[in-house]
C-alpha cells in the first residue's frame, strides 16, 4: 500500500533506558502485528451450546465457566504480546519463558523483579510495549500537529520575487 506514491512504514519502535551503575539497560518494544503463533497455542474459547425451550440450540455467552476461560485467554494474549513485543530487545533472554507453554509467559514479571527492576521501572517497560502496540491520544495529537504545521507552511508560502526587477518585460529599465 502507498499513499501519494510513498510506501507506509511500520510503527515506530519504542525504547526505555533504565540507568544502572554498571551500565544503562535498554529495552526495545516493537508492535506485534501477527498473533497467529498465539492463536495456535491459545485458540479463542467458544461458549457452550445450550438447548433452549422449544429445542432451539444456541450458544450461551453468559456461562460462568466460559467467562472464566475468556478472561484467562485475554490475560494470556496480553502477556504474550508483552513478551513478544520485548523480543525486539537485542540480547534479551528469558530464563523461564517457553513460547510453547502459555503458563510460562507471565514469568516475565518475576524475572524482571529478580533482575532488580523496581515497580516503577517495570511500569515504564510495559508502557513502551503499550505505546509500541497501540495508538494513544498523545501520538495522534503529535501527528495531527505535524500535519497541520506542514499544511500551514505550504499555504503560507508566498510566491513572490525576492528582489526588484532590473528591467521590465519591455526591455526598458525599471524606475527606482
N, C-alpha and C positions, 0 to 999 in steps of 0.2 A: 504494500500500500504506500502511496505517496500523496503528499499534499503540496500543490504548486511545484511539482516535479522533485520534491525533496523527500527522501526516504525517512520514515519516522524512526527515531532512536528508541531503544527500550528505556525503561525507567532508570533514573539515576540510582547509583549505589549510595548507601549511607554509611558514614563512618562515625565511630566514637573512639576517642583516645582516652584511656584511663591511665593517669600518672602513677608510676611506681618508682621507688628509689632505685631499683635495679634496671629500670628502663620502661618506657611507656608501653602499654598493652593496647594494640589496635584491633578493634572488631569491625568487620565489614559485613553489611547486610545487603542482600540483593533480593529484589522482588521474586516471589515464587509464582511463576505463570503456568506451571503444569502440575496438576495434582494427580496425574494418572498413577504414579507409583503409590501414593497414599490410598487411592481408591481400590487398588488391587489388594492391599493389606487390610483396609478398613472400609468395606462397602457400606453405603448408606443403609441403615436399618429400615425395614418396612413394617408398617403397623400390622397387627394380626387381623385376620379376616374373621368377621363375626356374621352370624345369621340373624337377621332382624325378623320381627314379626311378619308373617306372610312368606317366609322362606327367602327373603331378599338378602343376598350376600353383599357385604360392604367391608371396607377397611375401618378399623377403629383407632384413629389417631389420639384418642383420649386414654388409651390403655396405659396404665402406670408403668408396666414393665417396658413397653415401647418407649415411653418418655424418658425412662432411666437410660435405656440403650442409646437414644438420640442425644441426650446430654453427654454421655461418655464419648460418643462418636465426635461431637462438636469439640470437646476438650482435646481429644486425640488429634483432630485436624489442626487446631490452634497450636498445639505443642509441636506437631510435625512441621508446621510452617515455620515456627521459630527456629528450630534446629536446622531445617533445610535452608532457610534464609542465611543463617550464620555460617553455613557451609562455604560461603563466599570468602570467609576469613582465611587468608593464606596461613598454612601451617596449623590450623586448629584441629586438634584431635580429641575426641571424646573417649574416655576410658570405659564407660558403662553403657553406651548407647549402641544398640544393634538396630539398624534400619529395618530389619525384617520383623522386629518384635515391638509392637506398639507400647507394651508396658514399660519399655526402657526409655522411651522418648522424654518422659518427664524428668529423667535423671539429670538433664542439663542444669536444672536449678540447684540440685545437690552438688554437682561438680563445680558450678560457679562459686557457691558458698565455700566449698572445701578449698578452692583456689584462692580464697581470701577476698572475694569481692563483697562489698557491703550491699545492703538492700537498695540504697540509692544508686549505686553503680550498676546493679543488676537491672534496676528500672530504666536506666539510660540505655543499656544494651538492648533490652526488649523494646524500648522506644524507637531505636533506629530500625528495628525489624518492622514495627508497625508503620513507620514512615516509608520504608522501602516498599512494603507490600500494599500499602494503602495510599489514599489520596486524602490529605487533610485540608481543612479550610485555609490554613496558612499557605500551603503550596498553591492552591487555587488563586488566592489573593495576590501572591507574588507574581504568578504567571499573568494574571489579568493586568496588573500594574505595568509589567514589562510590555505587554501587548499594546496597552493604551498609550504608553510613553512612546513606543515606536510609531504608532499611528499619529500621535500629535507631532512628532518630529517630522514625519512625512508631510503632514498637512501644513505645518508652519514653514516649510521650505519655500522661500520666495524666489521665484525665477526673476532675477534682475541682473543688470550688468554691474560688475564690481567697480568700474571706473568710468570716467567721462569718455565719450567718443572723441577721437581725434578729428574725424571728418564725418560729414553726413553722407547718406547714400548718393547724393547728387555729386559728390566729389568736392564740394565747397567746404572750406574749413569751418568748423563749428566755432561759434562766438564764445568767448569767455576765457 
